Amino acid sequence: MVFYTPETKWALGGGGLYYFRPTKDKAVTRPSNISFIALYTQRKQLSFMLNPDLYLGRGYHIQWNLKYSDFPDYFYGIGRDTPEESKELYASRLWELNLEALKQVYGALHLGFVYFFDRTKLTDIEEAPLLAAGDIPGSGGGTVSGLGLFMTYDSRDGVFFPTKGNFHQFSAAAFNPALGSDFTFTRFYLDLRKYFPLAKAHTLALQSRMLFHSGEPPFWRLGMLGGEKIMRGYYFGRYRDKNLIALQAEYRWVPVFWRLGLAAFAGIGDVAARIGHFNLKRMKYSYGLGLRFVFDPKQKLNIRLDFGFGKKTSGVYFTAVEAF
């Protein structure tokens, strides 16, 4: 695989995706899959990921993500008004596990639990005076471990390219030394998506994402604005804080001709230290245009090239699968 994002520059790697059906339960309409990816980027970032996603009989769904990365990155400080001049380079080594176990309780509604674990070691902060000062939570690295409740409502007509239905996700997790965590905090996450079929090959997709923390999460676990998924045009983590709110809309016309398609998107969002500090007039904006190529018509898997723009910033994203 080859892709490009502002966070990685050009990235080269390979992997595999194995589809299978582990159950004969005819009520299970989606195939299970196991994916593996190994990547190396132009910015000397190394990453390995293993992601089994299993749809089992009797309404059980289990998914986990194992990840290792050795990742040079940029840190701009914490807050919604950090200046560009605060940008500093640091490197970290990360081992991460996210586990989700769900059971169908009614229709498209699934309930279960989620477990988060990561161990982060900062390997190079010589050019990062903000982190080197040791005043920011997580500037010395550490272990994060948390357990919580998880809920999804998924009535989409497809996973890779939905054209109708809903996808809603909520989780609430507690991180505590009793679970082996070096940091004590709680995390609340809400992701709401709606897909409207407007006409043949035309879809309007809407998403709102909210992330709230209490306590003292480490800086790499804060809400981070930007990236290839939401608020495209901003560097992922350019703005970060305990709380994040972002909304986006995308109009998709796929295909327009043969396997080629178009997309247009826009969004607003921001981060804040407290929920009451969000101000609609001060929220950041993003917008952009994208090209689509239908790589796998049967699975509706697209390759996308997006040009995102924000306030005094922009980004180019060349990757697979839709942003949401």
C-alpha positions as CSV (number, residue, x, y, z in Angstrom):
1,M,0.0,0.0,0.0
2,V,1.0,3.6,-0.6
3,F,-0.7,6.6,0.9
4,Y,0.0,10.3,1.9
5,T,-1.2,12.4,4.8
6,P,0.3,15.5,6.4
7,E,1.2,13.5,9.5
8,T,3.2,10.8,7.7
9,K,4.1,12.3,4.3
10,W,4.5,9.4,1.9
11,A,4.0,6.0,3.5
12,L,4.9,2.6,2.0
13,G,3.8,-0.7,3.4
14,G,2.0,-3.9,3.0
15,G,-0.5,-6.2,4.7
16,G,-3.3,-8.6,4.3
17,L,-7.1,-8.7,4.7
18,Y,-8.7,-12.2,5.2
19,Y,-12.5,-12.4,5.0
20,F,-14.3,-15.5,6.4
21,R,-17.5,-16.5,8.2
22,P,-16.8,-18.2,11.5
23,T,-20.5,-19.2,12.0
24,K,-23.3,-20.8,10.0
25,D,-25.8,-18.4,11.7
26,K,-27.8,-17.0,8.8
27,A,-28.7,-13.9,10.9
28,V,-25.0,-12.9,10.6
29,T,-24.9,-10.9,7.3
30,R,-21.4,-9.4,7.6
31,P,-18.2,-11.3,7.1
32,S,-15.5,-11.4,9.7
33,N,-12.1,-10.3,8.8
34,I,-8.5,-10.2,10.1
35,S,-6.2,-7.5,8.8
36,F,-2.5,-6.9,9.3
37,I,-0.5,-3.8,8.2
38,A,3.1,-2.9,8.4
39,L,4.1,0.7,7.4
40,Y,7.2,2.9,7.1
41,T,6.8,6.6,6.3
42,Q,8.9,9.3,4.8
43,R,9.2,10.8,8.3
44,K,10.8,7.6,9.5
45,Q,7.7,6.4,11.3
46,L,7.3,2.7,11.8
47,S,4.0,1.0,12.6
48,F,2.6,-2.5,12.9
49,M,-1.1,-3.2,13.3
50,L,-3.2,-6.4,13.8
51,N,-7.0,-6.0,13.7
52,P,-9.3,-9.0,14.0
53,D,-13.0,-8.0,13.6
54,L,-15.3,-11.0,14.3
55,Y,-19.0,-11.3,13.8
56,L,-20.0,-14.4,15.6
57,G,-23.3,-16.3,16.1
58,R,-26.0,-15.3,18.5
59,G,-25.3,-11.6,18.0
60,Y,-21.8,-11.4,19.4
61,H,-19.2,-9.0,17.9
62,I,-15.6,-8.9,19.1
63,Q,-13.0,-6.6,17.7
64,W,-9.5,-5.7,18.9
65,N,-6.6,-3.7,17.6
66,L,-3.0,-4.5,18.5
67,K,-0.5,-1.8,17.5
68,Y,3.2,-1.0,17.8
69,S,4.7,2.2,16.6
70,D,7.9,4.1,16.7
71,F,6.7,7.5,15.8
72,P,8.4,10.9,15.4
73,D,5.7,13.6,15.7
74,Y,5.0,17.2,16.4
75,F,3.6,18.7,19.6
76,Y,2.2,22.2,19.7
77,G,1.2,22.4,23.3
78,I,-2.3,22.1,24.9
79,G,-5.2,24.4,24.2
80,R,-7.2,25.8,21.4
81,D,-5.0,28.9,20.9
82,T,-1.5,27.4,20.8
83,P,0.7,29.4,18.4
84,E,2.4,27.9,15.3
85,E,5.8,28.9,16.9
86,S,5.2,26.4,19.7
87,K,5.7,23.5,17.3
88,E,8.3,21.0,18.6
89,L,9.5,17.6,17.4
90,Y,9.5,14.6,19.7
91,A,9.6,10.8,19.2
92,S,7.8,8.1,21.1
93,R,7.5,4.3,21.2
94,L,4.0,2.9,21.7
95,W,2.4,-0.5,22.4
96,E,-1.4,-0.3,22.3
97,L,-4.4,-2.7,22.7
98,N,-8.0,-1.7,22.3
99,L,-10.6,-4.4,22.8
100,E,-14.4,-4.2,22.2
101,A,-16.8,-7.1,23.1
102,L,-20.5,-6.6,22.2
103,K,-23.7,-8.5,22.2
104,Q,-26.8,-7.7,20.2
105,V,-29.7,-6.8,22.5
106,Y,-32.3,-5.6,20.1
107,G,-32.2,-5.0,16.3
108,A,-29.2,-2.9,15.4
109,L,-28.4,-2.1,19.1
110,H,-25.3,-3.8,20.7
111,L,-24.1,-3.5,24.3
112,G,-20.8,-4.6,25.9
113,F,-17.5,-3.4,27.3
114,V,-14.4,-1.8,26.0
115,Y,-10.8,-2.0,27.3
116,F,-8.0,0.4,26.6
117,F,-4.3,-0.2,27.2
118,D,-1.2,1.5,26.0
119,R,2.4,1.9,27.2
120,T,4.2,4.9,25.8
121,K,7.9,5.8,26.1
122,L,9.2,9.1,24.9
123,T,12.5,8.3,23.2
124,D,13.6,11.8,22.0
125,I,12.6,15.1,23.4
126,E,15.8,17.0,22.9
127,E,14.0,19.4,20.5
128,A,10.8,19.5,22.6
129,P,11.3,22.0,25.5
130,L,7.6,21.9,26.5
131,L,7.7,18.2,27.0
132,A,11.2,18.2,28.5
133,A,10.1,20.6,31.2
134,G,8.1,17.7,32.7
135,D,5.0,19.8,33.6
136,I,2.7,18.3,31.1
137,P,0.9,15.0,32.1
138,G,2.5,12.2,30.2
139,S,5.7,14.0,29.4
140,G,7.6,11.2,31.1
141,G,5.7,8.5,29.3
142,G,3.8,5.8,31.2
143,T,1.0,3.2,31.1
144,V,-2.7,3.9,30.4
145,S,-5.3,1.2,31.3
146,G,-9.0,1.6,31.4
147,L,-12.2,-0.3,31.3
148,G,-15.7,0.8,30.5
149,L,-19.1,0.3,28.9
150,F,-19.6,0.4,25.2
151,M,-22.7,0.7,23.0
152,T,-23.3,0.8,19.2
153,Y,-26.3,1.2,17.0
154,D,-25.5,0.2,13.4
155,S,-28.1,0.1,10.7
156,R,-25.8,1.0,7.8
157,D,-26.2,-0.8,4.5
158,G,-22.4,-1.3,4.3
159,V,-19.2,-0.8,6.3
160,F,-16.9,0.7,3.7
161,F,-19.3,3.0,1.8
162,P,-22.7,3.4,3.5
163,T,-25.4,5.1,1.5
164,K,-28.2,4.9,4.1
165,G,-28.8,4.1,7.7
166,N,-27.2,5.1,11.0
167,F,-24.1,4.4,13.0
168,H,-24.0,5.6,16.6
169,Q,-21.4,4.8,19.2
170,F,-21.0,5.6,22.9
171,S,-18.4,4.6,25.4
172,A,-17.6,5.6,29.0
173,A,-14.4,4.3,30.6
174,A,-12.5,4.8,33.8
175,F,-8.7,4.7,34.0
176,N,-7.3,3.9,37.4
177,P,-4.2,2.6,39.2
178,A,-6.3,-0.4,40.2
179,L,-6.2,-1.4,36.5
180,G,-2.5,-0.8,36.2
181,S,-2.8,2.8,34.9
182,D,-0.3,5.5,35.8
183,F,-3.0,8.1,35.2
184,T,-6.4,8.6,36.7
185,F,-9.1,10.0,34.5
186,T,-12.5,9.2,32.9
187,R,-13.3,9.2,29.2
188,F,-16.7,9.8,27.5
189,Y,-17.0,9.4,23.7
190,L,-19.9,9.9,21.4
191,D,-20.0,9.4,17.6
192,L,-23.2,10.0,15.7
193,R,-23.5,9.3,12.0
194,K,-26.4,9.5,9.5
195,Y,-26.5,8.6,5.8
196,F,-29.1,9.9,3.3
197,P,-29.5,8.5,-0.2
198,L,-30.4,11.5,-2.3
199,A,-30.5,9.8,-5.7
200,K,-28.7,7.1,-7.6
201,A,-25.0,7.4,-6.8
202,H,-25.6,10.5,-4.6
203,T,-25.2,10.3,-0.8
204,L,-25.2,12.9,2.0
205,A,-23.2,11.8,5.1
206,L,-23.3,13.6,8.5
207,Q,-21.2,13.1,11.6
208,S,-20.8,14.6,15.0
209,R,-18.0,13.5,17.3
210,M,-17.6,14.4,21.0
211,L,-14.9,13.4,23.4
212,F,-14.9,14.5,27.1
213,H,-12.3,13.9,29.9
214,S,-12.2,14.5,33.6
215,G,-9.1,14.0,35.7
216,E,-5.6,14.2,34.2
217,P,-5.1,12.1,31.0
218,P,-1.7,12.1,29.3
219,F,-1.2,14.5,26.4
220,W,-1.3,11.6,23.8
221,R,-4.8,10.7,25.1
222,L,-6.3,14.2,24.8
223,G,-8.9,15.1,22.2
224,M,-7.0,16.0,19.1
225,L,-8.4,18.0,16.2
226,G,-7.5,17.2,12.5
227,G,-6.2,14.2,10.6
228,E,-7.7,12.1,7.8
229,K,-11.0,11.3,9.6
230,I,-12.4,14.6,10.7
231,M,-11.5,18.3,10.3
232,R,-9.3,17.5,7.3
233,G,-6.8,20.3,6.6
234,Y,-5.5,20.4,10.1
235,Y,-2.5,18.4,11.3
236,F,-3.7,15.7,13.6
237,G,-3.0,17.0,17.1
238,R,-2.4,20.6,16.0
239,Y,-4.9,21.5,18.7
240,R,-5.5,19.2,21.6
241,D,-7.2,19.5,25.0
242,K,-9.4,17.5,27.4
243,N,-12.6,18.0,25.5
244,L,-13.4,18.0,21.8
245,I,-16.5,18.7,19.7
246,A,-16.5,18.4,15.9
247,L,-19.2,18.1,13.2
248,Q,-18.9,17.4,9.5
249,A,-20.9,16.8,6.4
250,E,-19.9,15.2,3.1
251,Y,-21.6,15.0,-0.2
252,R,-20.6,11.9,-2.2
253,W,-21.3,11.3,-5.9
254,V,-19.8,7.9,-6.6
255,P,-19.5,6.9,-9.3
256,V,-19.8,9.8,-11.7
257,F,-18.2,7.9,-14.6
258,W,-16.9,4.4,-14.7
259,R,-15.2,3.9,-11.3
260,L,-14.5,7.6,-10.7
261,G,-16.4,9.8,-8.2
262,L,-16.4,13.1,-6.4
263,A,-16.9,14.4,-2.9
264,A,-17.2,17.7,-1.1
265,F,-17.0,18.2,2.6
266,A,-17.1,20.8,5.4
267,G,-16.9,20.8,9.1
268,I,-16.5,22.9,12.3
269,G,-14.8,21.9,15.6
270,D,-12.7,22.9,18.5
271,V,-11.0,21.7,21.7
272,A,-11.4,23.2,25.2
273,A,-10.2,22.6,28.8
274,R,-13.8,22.7,30.1
275,I,-17.1,21.9,28.4
276,G,-18.4,25.4,29.2
277,H,-15.5,27.0,27.3
278,F,-16.7,26.0,23.9
279,N,-17.7,29.1,21.9
280,L,-19.5,28.7,18.5
281,K,-18.0,32.0,17.3
282,R,-14.5,30.8,17.9
283,M,-14.8,27.3,16.4
284,K,-12.4,26.3,13.7
285,Y,-13.7,25.4,10.2
286,S,-12.6,23.1,7.5
287,Y,-13.7,22.4,3.9
288,G,-12.5,20.6,0.9
289,L,-13.0,18.5,-2.3
290,G,-12.1,14.9,-3.0
291,L,-11.7,12.4,-5.8
292,R,-12.8,8.7,-5.5
293,F,-11.8,5.6,-7.3
294,V,-13.9,2.4,-6.7
295,F,-11.2,-0.1,-6.0
296,D,-13.5,-3.0,-5.2
297,P,-17.1,-2.6,-6.5
298,K,-18.3,-5.7,-4.7
299,Q,-17.2,-4.5,-1.2
300,K,-17.7,-0.8,-2.2
301,L,-14.2,-0.1,-1.1
302,N,-12.9,3.3,-2.4
303,I,-9.5,4.9,-2.7
304,R,-9.8,8.6,-1.9
305,L,-7.7,11.7,-2.6
306,D,-8.9,14.7,-0.5
307,F,-7.8,18.3,-0.4
308,G,-8.7,19.8,2.9
309,F,-8.4,23.4,4.0
310,G,-8.8,25.2,7.3
311,K,-7.8,28.5,8.9
312,K,-4.3,29.2,7.5
313,T,-3.7,25.5,7.0
314,S,-4.3,22.8,4.4
315,G,-3.6,19.1,3.9
316,V,-3.6,16.4,1.2
317,Y,-4.9,12.9,2.0
318,F,-4.4,9.9,-0.3
319,T,-5.7,6.8,1.3
320,A,-8.4,4.0,1.3
321,V,-11.8,3.9,2.9
322,E,-14.1,6.9,3.5
323,A,-13.4,9.3,6.4
324,F,-16.6,8.2,8.1
